[in-house]
């Protein structure tokens, strides 16, 4: 073993090889998209109504988006996103509050509106801090009382067949 270690010690020492640049894994060139969020030139002529339609198409899975954006399109649809002010956003939120929406609905709508405005900020279409002007509506606390037998019966009577399958375990 000693002889082996002596031989290793006598070997000329070299530095570790440097990393060589490797070609890209994909042979395709990177796609240059005209919809690049760093280029705000494509947003100059967009209206809030058109931007809302595009955002809704991207967020098809969320039903609250269409209902939430309906009010901002009604009030400010013909404006450019650059022209949005905090007053416009607050007037939309007060309209929701005045219509008597539930606390859960207000909370969901404000989150959707905030996401829409953040998207406009990200693509360079709206002022940078406009999403901070959306008021926060807190979700109410969950119900701490258990459902009575009457409430359970009402829920099961109104349930669709697929939901009735899950509710059958509720009856005692």
Backbone as CSV, one residue per row, in Angstrom:
resi,resn,N_x,N_y,N_z,CA_x,CA_y,CA_z,C_x,C_y,C_z
1,UNK,0.822,-1.191,0.000,0.000,0.000,0.000,0.865,1.254,0.000
2,UNK,1.976,1.188,0.772,2.858,2.360,0.814,3.471,2.648,-0.548
3,UNK,3.834,1.568,-1.224,4.439,1.764,-2.548,3.447,2.450,-3.496
4,UNK,2.250,2.044,-3.403,1.204,2.634,-4.248,1.052,4.125,-3.955
5,UNK,1.023,4.483,-2.657,0.884,5.889,-2.291,2.103,6.689,-2.730
6,UNK,3.316,6.088,-2.667,4.511,6.802,-3.118,4.444,7.067,-4.616
7,UNK,3.969,6.077,-5.356,3.848,6.273,-6.800,2.857,7.399,-7.123
8,UNK,1.757,7.411,-6.381,0.785,8.495,-6.589,1.391,9.847,-6.272
9,UNK,2.203,9.906,-5.243,2.808,11.174,-4.858,3.784,11.654,-5.922
10,UNK,4.445,10.749,-6.648,5.419,11.125,-7.667,4.777,11.547,-8.983
11,UNK,3.496,11.226,-9.180,2.832,11.587,-10.440,2.740,13.093,-10.573
12,UNK,2.884,13.599,-11.799,2.733,15.045,-11.968,1.282,15.460,-11.718
13,UNK,1.158,16.533,-11.028,-0.188,17.009,-10.681,-0.677,17.968,-11.751
14,UNK,-1.945,17.809,-12.104,-2.544,18.692,-13.096,-3.821,19.280,-12.497
15,UNK,-4.198,20.402,-13.025,-5.445,21.012,-12.561,-6.634,20.284,-13.167
16,UNK,-7.750,20.447,-12.543,-8.973,19.808,-13.035,-9.353,20.419,-14.379
17,UNK,-9.910,19.626,-15.266,-10.297,20.179,-16.571,-11.411,21.205,-16.417
18,UNK,-11.339,22.212,-17.231,-12.368,23.258,-17.191,-13.591,22.791,-17.954
19,UNK,-14.729,23.360,-17.576,-15.971,22.987,-18.251,-15.980,23.553,-19.654
20,UNK,-16.377,22.721,-20.558,-16.483,23.151,-21.943,-17.921,23.561,-22.236
21,UNK,-18.122,24.555,-23.060,-19.498,24.933,-23.396,-20.166,23.850,-24.218
22,UNK,-21.365,23.511,-23.852,-22.119,22.493,-24.557,-23.161,23.150,-25.446
23,UNK,-23.476,22.513,-26.557,-24.540,23.078,-27.398,-25.889,22.944,-26.693
24,UNK,-26.867,23.734,-27.131,-28.201,23.656,-26.548,-28.753,22.266,-26.732
25,UNK,-29.546,21.834,-25.772,-30.137,20.511,-25.861,-31.177,20.444,-26.971
26,UNK,-31.909,21.514,-27.133,-32.938,21.537,-28.157,-32.364,22.152,-29.430
27,UNK,-32.553,21.527,-30.569,-32.014,22.109,-31.800,-32.797,23.330,-32.270
28,UNK,-33.986,23.547,-31.681,-34.797,24.686,-32.099,-34.234,25.985,-31.531
29,UNK,-34.372,27.024,-32.283,-33.964,28.341,-31.808,-35.013,28.847,-30.841
30,UNK,-34.628,29.688,-29.867,-35.633,30.223,-28.952,-36.667,31.050,-29.701
31,UNK,-37.904,30.910,-29.290,-39.011,31.589,-29.959,-39.060,33.037,-29.492
32,UNK,-39.047,33.944,-30.426,-39.201,35.352,-30.102,-40.658,35.699,-30.297
33,UNK,-41.337,35.901,-29.213,-42.773,36.131,-29.260,-43.051,37.626,-29.301
34,UNK,-44.011,38.002,-30.094,-44.409,39.410,-30.140,-45.150,39.801,-28.873
35,UNK,-45.566,38.821,-28.096,-46.321,39.069,-26.875,-45.390,39.103,-25.666
36,UNK,-44.158,39.513,-25.872,-43.168,39.567,-24.803,-43.573,40.639,-23.811
37,UNK,-43.641,40.267,-22.523,-44.132,41.213,-21.515,-43.148,42.342,-21.255
38,UNK,-41.927,42.245,-21.744,-40.970,43.334,-21.544,-41.139,44.432,-22.586
39,UNK,-41.944,44.176,-23.599,-42.164,45.161,-24.658,-43.584,45.700,-24.549
40,UNK,-43.771,46.860,-23.955,-45.132,47.375,-23.788,-45.726,47.983,-25.045
41,UNK,-45.061,47.907,-26.187,-45.571,48.556,-27.394,-46.882,47.943,-27.880
42,UNK,-47.120,46.656,-27.635,-48.336,46.009,-28.128,-49.564,46.388,-27.317
43,UNK,-49.378,47.046,-26.200,-50.505,47.364,-25.335,-50.988,48.796,-25.502
44,UNK,-50.406,49.543,-26.414,-50.727,50.962,-26.509,-52.180,51.207,-26.880
45,UNK,-52.745,50.423,-27.787,-54.101,50.694,-28.246,-55.145,49.807,-27.584
46,UNK,-54.779,48.983,-26.626,-55.709,48.051,-25.996,-56.639,48.796,-25.035
47,UNK,-57.881,48.370,-25.007,-58.823,48.906,-24.030,-58.958,47.900,-22.895
48,UNK,-59.558,48.354,-21.817,-59.757,47.466,-20.666,-60.710,46.343,-21.045
49,UNK,-61.698,46.637,-21.859,-62.643,45.599,-22.275,-61.936,44.488,-23.046
50,UNK,-61.047,44.859,-23.962,-60.328,43.841,-24.739,-59.373,43.056,-23.854
51,UNK,-58.702,43.749,-22.952,-57.786,43.058,-22.034,-58.554,42.100,-21.126
52,UNK,-59.752,42.497,-20.711,-60.561,41.630,-19.850,-60.970,40.365,-20.588
53,UNK,-61.296,40.491,-21.875,-61.667,39.312,-22.670,-60.473,38.363,-22.780
54,UNK,-59.292,38.898,-23.031,-58.099,38.059,-23.137,-57.791,37.371,-21.811
55,UNK,-57.951,38.100,-20.715,-57.680,37.520,-19.397,-58.700,36.428,-19.084
56,UNK,-59.948,36.644,-19.455,-60.986,35.619,-19.216,-60.700,34.355,-20.002
57,UNK,-60.214,34.491,-21.223,-59.908,33.308,-22.018,-58.763,32.519,-21.413
58,UNK,-57.819,33.218,-20.799,-56.712,32.516,-20.152,-57.134,31.896,-18.828
59,UNK,-58.198,32.420,-18.225,-58.654,31.961,-16.915,-60.022,31.291,-17.018
60,UNK,-60.231,30.463,-18.023,-61.533,29.833,-18.234,-61.968,28.978,-17.064
61,UNK,-61.010,28.425,-16.334,-61.333,27.523,-15.238,-61.941,28.248,-14.038
62,UNK,-61.781,29.563,-13.952,-62.270,30.324,-12.806,-63.536,31.081,-13.198
63,UNK,-64.669,30.665,-12.651,-65.952,31.295,-13.005,-66.084,32.704,-12.448
64,UNK,-65.361,33.012,-11.390,-65.471,34.330,-10.770,-64.879,35.432,-11.633
65,UNK,-63.959,35.089,-12.525,-63.273,36.108,-13.314,-64.257,36.870,-14.192
66,UNK,-65.128,36.166,-14.885,-66.078,36.833,-15.779,-67.016,37.745,-15.001
67,UNK,-67.525,37.257,-13.875,-68.447,38.074,-13.078,-67.728,39.265,-12.460
68,UNK,-66.505,39.067,-12.056,-65.734,40.142,-11.427,-65.411,41.252,-12.428
69,UNK,-64.976,40.855,-13.615,-64.550,41.849,-14.600,-65.711,42.541,-15.293
70,UNK,-66.920,42.011,-15.132,-68.087,42.616,-15.769,-68.271,44.063,-15.305
71,UNK,-68.071,44.298,-14.024,-68.285,45.652,-13.479,-67.205,46.629,-13.918
72,UNK,-65.959,46.199,-13.942,-64.898,47.122,-14.366,-65.021,47.430,-15.860
73,UNK,-65.485,46.468,-16.642,-65.704,46.727,-18.070,-66.880,47.679,-18.240
74,UNK,-67.920,47.525,-17.413,-69.072,48.415,-17.510,-68.689,49.856,-17.177
75,UNK,-67.839,50.034,-16.167,-67.492,51.386,-15.735,-66.344,51.996,-16.535
76,UNK,-65.333,51.196,-16.883,-64.120,51.749,-17.497,-63.721,51.023,-18.770
77,UNK,-64.616,50.323,-19.421,-64.273,49.471,-20.548,-63.638,50.173,-21.726
78,UNK,-64.003,51.410,-21.984,-63.460,52.102,-23.156,-62.129,52.789,-22.867
79,UNK,-61.720,52.810,-21.599,-60.450,53.442,-21.248,-59.279,52.533,-21.592
80,UNK,-58.127,53.144,-21.715,-56.889,52.391,-21.839,-56.456,51.971,-20.428
81,UNK,-55.796,50.832,-20.280,-55.340,50.440,-18.939,-54.400,51.457,-18.303
82,UNK,-53.677,52.200,-19.107,-52.792,53.245,-18.575,-53.580,54.351,-17.881
83,UNK,-54.832,54.531,-18.252,-55.648,55.597,-17.690,-56.352,55.191,-16.397
84,UNK,-56.182,53.958,-15.968,-56.835,53.509,-14.733,-56.287,54.262,-13.531
85,UNK,-57.181,54.610,-12.622,-56.772,55.271,-11.386,-57.301,54.478,-10.202
86,UNK,-56.795,54.806,-9.041,-57.256,54.140,-7.824,-58.734,54.443,-7.584
87,UNK,-59.185,55.612,-7.992,-60.597,55.967,-7.839,-61.492,55.038,-8.648
88,UNK,-61.057,54.686,-9.868,-61.833,53.751,-10.698,-61.975,52.401,-10.008
89,UNK,-60.889,51.929,-9.449,-60.900,50.624,-8.788,-61.784,50.665,-7.549
90,UNK,-61.680,51.727,-6.773,-62.510,51.849,-5.568,-63.986,51.981,-5.915
91,UNK,-64.306,52.635,-7.018,-65.715,52.752,-7.399,-66.292,51.396,-7.796
92,UNK,-65.474,50.548,-8.410,-65.924,49.191,-8.743,-66.191,48.413,-7.459
93,UNK,-65.276,48.506,-6.495,-65.421,47.758,-5.238,-66.612,48.261,-4.421
94,UNK,-66.834,49.564,-4.411,-67.987,50.074,-3.659,-69.295,49.667,-4.333
95,UNK,-69.284,49.546,-5.647,-70.480,49.075,-6.354,-70.824,47.641,-5.935
96,UNK,-69.779,46.792,-5.824,-70.011,45.420,-5.358,-70.587,45.422,-3.950
97,UNK,-70.030,46.266,-3.102,-70.486,46.315,-1.710,-71.916,46.827,-1.635
98,UNK,-72.246,47.822,-2.456,-73.594,48.394,-2.434,-74.649,47.426,-2.982
99,UNK,-74.238,46.538,-3.872,-75.180,45.560,-4.420,-75.509,44.472,-3.418
100,UNK,-74.803,44.439,-2.305,-75.130,43.499,-1.246,-74.583,42.102,-1.454
101,UNK,-73.431,41.979,-2.098,-72.821,40.667,-2.264,-72.388,40.104,-0.913
102,UNK,-72.358,38.792,-0.813,-71.904,38.130,0.408,-70.403,38.366,0.598
103,UNK,-69.924,38.146,1.816,-68.506,38.388,2.102,-67.599,37.472,1.290
104,UNK,-68.027,36.232,1.087,-67.224,35.309,0.279,-67.123,35.818,-1.152
105,UNK,-68.217,36.300,-1.700,-68.227,36.799,-3.072,-67.334,38.024,-3.196
106,UNK,-67.436,38.944,-2.245,-66.590,40.134,-2.272,-65.115,39.753,-2.219
107,UNK,-64.793,38.800,-1.380,-63.403,38.359,-1.254,-62.910,37.737,-2.565
108,UNK,-63.717,36.879,-3.161,-63.319,36.243,-4.418,-63.189,37.254,-5.551
109,UNK,-64.115,38.177,-5.639,-64.065,39.180,-6.702,-62.842,40.085,-6.548
110,UNK,-62.537,40.479,-5.320,-61.374,41.356,-5.135,-60.083,40.623,-5.489
111,UNK,-60.007,39.324,-5.187,-58.813,38.561,-5.567,-58.682,38.470,-7.082
112,UNK,-59.793,38.235,-7.764,-59.762,38.153,-9.227,-59.372,39.490,-9.848
113,UNK,-59.925,40.558,-9.328,-59.598,41.888,-9.849,-58.122,42.209,-9.616
114,UNK,-57.610,41.848,-8.452,-56.198,42.080,-8.149,-55.308,41.288,-9.119
115,UNK,-55.675,40.032,-9.403,-54.888,39.225,-10.346,-54.915,39.833,-11.749
116,UNK,-56.082,40.328,-12.151,-56.202,40.960,-13.468,-55.307,42.193,-13.558
117,UNK,-55.336,43.018,-12.529,-54.517,44.232,-12.542,-53.026,43.907,-12.454
118,UNK,-52.666,42.868,-11.720,-51.256,42.453,-11.663,-50.794,41.969,-13.030
119,UNK,-51.674,41.278,-13.741,-51.334,40.844,-15.101,-51.121,42.049,-16.004
120,UNK,-51.994,43.056,-15.896,-51.818,44.268,-16.698,-50.503,44.966,-16.356
121,UNK,-50.141,44.979,-15.079,-48.863,45.567,-14.672,-47.702,44.773,-15.261
122,UNK,-47.823,43.457,-15.232,-46.739,42.596,-15.704,-46.467,42.786,-17.190
123,UNK,-47.502,42.942,-17.981,-47.283,43.125,-19.419,-47.019,44.589,-19.769
124,UNK,-47.002,45.445,-18.772,-46.661,46.838,-19.010,-47.799,47.684,-19.511
125,UNK,-49.036,47.259,-19.289,-50.175,48.005,-19.813,-50.751,48.976,-18.801
126,UNK,-50.576,48.717,-17.514,-51.190,49.546,-16.474,-50.110,50.157,-15.595
127,UNK,-50.459,51.194,-14.837,-49.492,51.755,-13.885,-49.017,50.682,-12.907
128,UNK,-47.779,50.797,-12.463,-47.142,49.712,-11.713,-47.799,49.356,-10.384
129,UNK,-48.422,50.280,-9.700,-48.969,49.958,-8.378,-50.492,49.984,-8.342
130,UNK,-51.137,49.861,-9.469,-52.601,49.943,-9.502,-53.246,48.763,-8.786
131,UNK,-52.601,47.615,-8.764,-53.203,46.448,-8.108,-53.262,46.615,-6.593
132,UNK,-52.447,47.496,-6.055,-52.464,47.727,-4.600,-53.666,48.552,-4.162
133,UNK,-54.376,49.146,-5.110,-55.535,49.967,-4.761,-56.818,49.151,-4.606
134,UNK,-56.757,47.852,-4.884,-57.942,46.998,-4.718,-58.138,46.754,-3.223
135,UNK,-59.302,47.104,-2.683,-59.512,46.878,-1.245,-59.580,45.387,-0.934
136,UNK,-59.187,45.055,0.275,-59.209,43.658,0.703,-60.500,43.387,1.468
137,UNK,-61.203,42.370,1.028,-62.397,41.907,1.730,-62.039,40.564,2.346
138,UNK,-62.091,40.471,3.641,-61.699,39.245,4.318,-62.788,38.189,4.215
139,UNK,-62.354,36.942,4.086,-63.290,35.826,4.103,-63.875,35.709,5.507
140,UNK,-65.154,35.450,5.631,-65.723,35.262,6.964,-65.231,33.949,7.568
141,UNK,-65.298,33.874,8.867,-64.887,32.647,9.554,-65.850,31.518,9.206
142,UNK,-65.358,30.304,9.292,-66.208,29.167,8.998,-67.262,29.009,10.078
143,UNK,-68.300,28.303,9.751,-69.418,28.114,10.678,-69.015,27.097,11.743
144,UNK,-69.166,27.466,12.988,-68.715,26.592,14.067,-69.815,25.675,14.581
145,UNK,-71.073,25.923,14.193,-72.163,25.061,14.657,-72.388,23.936,13.657
146,UNK,-72.825,22.822,14.154,-73.093,21.680,13.284,-74.476,21.830,12.667
147,UNK,-74.637,21.224,11.515,-75.919,21.292,10.815,-76.965,20.471,11.559
148,UNK,-78.163,21.009,11.609,-79.256,20.277,12.242,-79.809,19.255,11.258
149,UNK,-80.676,18.388,11.755,-81.275,17.372,10.884,-82.113,18.014,9.779
150,UNK,-82.804,19.116,10.114,-83.622,19.802,9.100,-82.746,20.377,7.995
151,UNK,-81.627,20.997,8.385,-80.726,21.574,7.388,-80.127,20.476,6.503
152,UNK,-79.802,19.367,7.108,-79.267,18.238,6.351,-80.285,17.736,5.327
153,UNK,-81.543,17.637,5.770,-82.609,17.174,4.863,-82.777,18.151,3.703
154,UNK,-82.728,19.462,3.991,-82.865,20.467,2.935,-81.715,20.379,1.935
155,UNK,-80.504,20.187,2.444,-79.341,20.070,1.557,-79.457,18.845,0.655
156,UNK,-79.863,17.740,1.228,-79.992,16.524,0.434,-81.123,16.622,-0.584
157,UNK,-82.197,17.317,-0.231,-83.317,17.474,-1.162,-82.918,18.346,-2.357
158,UNK,-82.060,19.330,-2.121,-81.657,20.247,-3.193,-80.421,19.759,-3.943
159,UNK,-79.781,18.697,-3.477,-78.524,18.247,-4.076,-78.755,17.537,-5.401
160,UNK,-77.763,17.663,-6.275,-77.804,16.923,-7.541,-77.527,15.447,-7.242
161,UNK,-77.842,14.558,-8.169,-77.630,13.129,-7.907,-76.190,12.776,-7.548
162,UNK,-75.222,13.424,-8.197,-73.831,13.089,-7.880,-73.459,13.557,-6.482
163,UNK,-74.033,14.657,-6.025,-73.750,15.131,-4.672,-74.555,14.345,-3.642
164,UNK,-75.681,13.827,-4.045,-76.493,13.031,-3.139,-75.746,11.774,-2.719
165,UNK,-74.922,11.248,-3.619,-74.123,10.069,-3.308,-73.223,10.332,-2.106
166,UNK,-72.614,11.529,-2.048,-71.722,11.856,-0.939,-72.493,12.234,0.311
167,UNK,-73.708,12.715,0.145,-74.499,13.145,1.305,-75.228,12.040,1.990
168,UNK,-75.267,10.839,1.415,-76.026,9.762,2.044,-75.420,9.331,3.352
169,UNK,-74.155,9.567,3.554,-73.524,9.216,4.816,-73.890,10.185,5.926
170,UNK,-74.519,11.311,5.558,-74.860,12.308,6.564,-76.103,11.915,7.348
171,UNK,-76.986,11.140,6.740,-78.215,10.774,7.443,-77.899,9.716,8.468
172,UNK,-78.508,9.840,9.632,-78.227,8.900,10.718,-79.449,8.099,11.035
